Amino acid sequence: MPPPPPYARNVVLVDDDSALRLALIFMLELEGFAVTAHDSGEALLLATLPPAPVCMVLHQNMGGLTGLEALAALRARNQNL
């Protein structure tokens, strides 16, 4: 069986806790995922998303935009999520 295409392992991670964010990046990369990480919902909205992320990990209780608010803003932009 051929390996999955490179875009099939993209994960977007948003967490304002730097220690937790780094631990999750480490764990996900060990499992072979390409991780795009941001420290806030606002930073996520300013960034270019990787092609076809398979998963988004959004911290719900961040200062500023919550994870769900950031997701709603992405969906309002017609992002394919």
Buried (B, 14 or more C-beta within 10 A) or exposed (E): EEEEEEEEBBBBBBBBEEEEBEEBBEEBEEEEBBBBBBBBBBBBBEEEBBEEBBEBBBBEEBEEBBBEBBBEBBEEEEEEE
